[in-house]
Amino acid sequence: MQDGSSRRRFLQRALQQVAAASVIVGFDPTAGSWVTAAAADAAASGFSRLPELDGTLFLDGPQLDAAQDDFGHIVHRRPVAVLLPGSIQDIVKAVRFARRHELQVAMRGISHAPFGQAQVENGIVIDSSSLAELGAVHTSGAGGWIDVEPGVQWRAVIQAAFAQGLTPRVLTDFQGLTVGGTLSIGGIGGTSQRFGVQADNVLELEVVTGKGERVTCSESQRPDLFNAVLAGLGQSALIVRARLPLIPAPAQVRVFNLFYDSIDVYVQDQLRLLARGSFDHLQGQVVPHPSGTGWRFMIEAGAYFTPPQAPNPTALLAGLKDVRADATDVTQSYLDFAFRLDPLIAFLISIGVWDFPHPWMDLFVPASAAPGFVGGVLADLTAADVGGGPILFYPIDTRRMRRPFFRLPDERRAFLFSLLRTADPPTPETVLAMLADNREIYDQLVALGGTRYANGAIPFDPQDWRRHFGERFRDLRQAKRRFDPDRILTPGQGIFPRQT
Ligand SMILES: Cc1cc2nc3c(=O)[nH]c(=O)nc-3n(C[C@H](O)[C@H](O)[C@H](O)COP(=O)(O)OP(=O)(O)OC[C@H]3O[C@@H](n4cnc5c(N)ncnc54)[C@H](O)[C@@H]3O)c2cc1C
């Protein structure tokens, strides 16, 4: 991490930004207090003017407690109401009601975002877990498609598709995330090198805009709205249904772990594999060096196959310069591979660490800067600085990622570099130090042409967002004006504060 004076400076900055965003840092949920006149008005009216709903509206109780927390356990904003919608029409009614009463609204998936992104202070949280219906799998030619509601978890989509011999094109590493949640931020995984992010792999959406309009959109029907919603951070509309394309699923995956002691050689080999495209799944990590000091690098490359076909390791690994004596490989069923994180997460839950704060940070580093930048960060980083959490480091082809608001470095090849930190010990001091460190590393990266994945815990203000979206900011602001003119949707991202 940083030296004492720069750490203090960044801590101060992080605290100021946190305060400016009226975020409360701590681990005890705050008591909700209705501070705005509009919220008080809505509360006083007991939401009596809200038309009859098919679902349930909670004005108190555990639903509100849950809605003011997330996987990060860093930010806590208490809503005035949580809606468990019984129908899409409920969402239309809630959004229109919120707009009339100047309340803000966010859809909540399973709240695995780490920094309050799905929270709304004094507003309405729409909990999509009650909208978790999975349509039938439709097959067409060699593939097919499936319609899903936003609260469906990817696990269910994968299982339903696999039962028909199919799979979504891009899987995240963990399948307990919701379709609505990952489509709103992007959704990156080991096949993104080939297919882009999950938001690049959608045939059609049904959404409810910030005006309370229910609209169907696709590449050919209202493409302006379609492109504003996918990886659009919930700023223009809420996703209420998605049609996802499916491709043939393999029966098995042979996964190779290849180790490197040199970051330069690692980066070269990763880029070689990216260019070859011979592996279906391509990821990689920075892992503690077995000597007990420093780091080493690991490519995780998976070849999909269905017997009697089988991968040819000689061809797949030809020309790579890893420490071959340390290489390992394992063959798993496709579903075991898709759900490979489940045992680890079950273990972390069992020892209580899953409930610790998670100041995660995901960055996109231009390939040309990757060895120097990542090497520099790692030189100052210890395993304690990430609380033992994983460090992802793998290449992507930026041309595959086409959604306008998914911001990437201006180079054809880039690396995802993620510090998936656990605050251990789980104290406010540890959290603040990690947040400050995130911010400092992010600033260094931006100077090199890098960007962030919009899911992390980096203290950020509207100016930072403006810089993040760069030449696309005007388009985003225009979409906001058109689809959510009163700025009611997804305020937890902090992009469009209401007062400006
Ligand atoms: C263990 C773990 C593993 C992960 N692995 C990956 C990975 O491999 N790849 C990856 O890309 N990410 C990964 N993530 C990050 C994850 O994609 C994000 O945290 C995502 O936001 C989580 O989705 P969620 O369903 O919990 O959404 P939430 O956290 O509930 O919501 C996220 C954001 O989307 C908005 N939103 C939710 N639903 C909707 C909707 N229907 N319409 C509009 N806006 C909506 C929310 O308001 C919020 O702003 C991982 C996270 C965890 C905890």
The ligand as an ORCA input file, in Angstrom:
! r2SCAN-3c Opt
* xyz 0 1
  C     -18.867    -13.613     -5.523
  C     -19.024    -12.639     -6.648
  C     -18.544    -12.986     -7.897
  C     -18.688    -12.099     -8.955
  N     -18.218    -12.463    -10.183
  C     -18.364    -11.632    -11.222
  C     -17.906    -12.001    -12.510
  O     -17.352    -13.059    -12.723
  N     -18.116    -11.113    -13.526
  C     -18.745     -9.919    -13.336
  O     -18.927     -9.182    -14.287
  N     -19.158     -9.548    -12.127
  C     -18.975    -10.365    -11.068
  N     -19.390     -9.972     -9.831
  C     -19.929     -8.625     -9.677
  C     -21.415     -8.610     -9.994
  O     -21.651     -8.769    -11.355
  C     -22.011     -7.290     -9.574
  O     -21.785     -7.083     -8.222
  C     -23.492     -7.225     -9.871
  O     -23.912     -5.937     -9.569
  C     -24.176     -8.196     -8.992
  O     -25.451     -8.418     -9.444
  P     -26.671     -8.442     -8.455
  O     -27.625     -9.330     -9.093
  O     -26.305     -8.744     -7.070
  O     -27.112     -6.934     -8.607
  P     -27.263     -5.794     -7.527
  O     -26.005     -5.669     -6.760
  O     -28.490     -6.000     -6.760
  O     -27.421     -4.561     -8.499
  C     -26.332     -4.058     -9.204
  C     -26.724     -2.765     -9.917
  O     -27.623     -3.077    -10.970
  C     -28.879     -2.426    -10.752
  N     -29.913     -3.362    -11.135
  C     -30.176     -4.575    -10.597
  N     -31.183     -5.150    -11.260
  C     -31.578     -4.283    -12.214
  C     -32.567     -4.316    -13.223
  N     -33.363     -5.354    -13.379
  N     -32.702     -3.234    -14.026
  C     -31.894     -2.175    -13.899
  N     -30.929     -2.090    -12.964
  C     -30.765     -3.142    -12.139
  C     -28.895     -2.088     -9.277
  O     -29.751     -1.011     -8.988
  C     -27.453     -1.777     -9.027
  O     -27.143     -0.478     -9.425
  C     -19.273    -10.832     -8.748
  C     -19.745    -10.472     -7.483
  C     -19.622    -11.372     -6.436
  C     -20.097    -10.968     -5.086
*
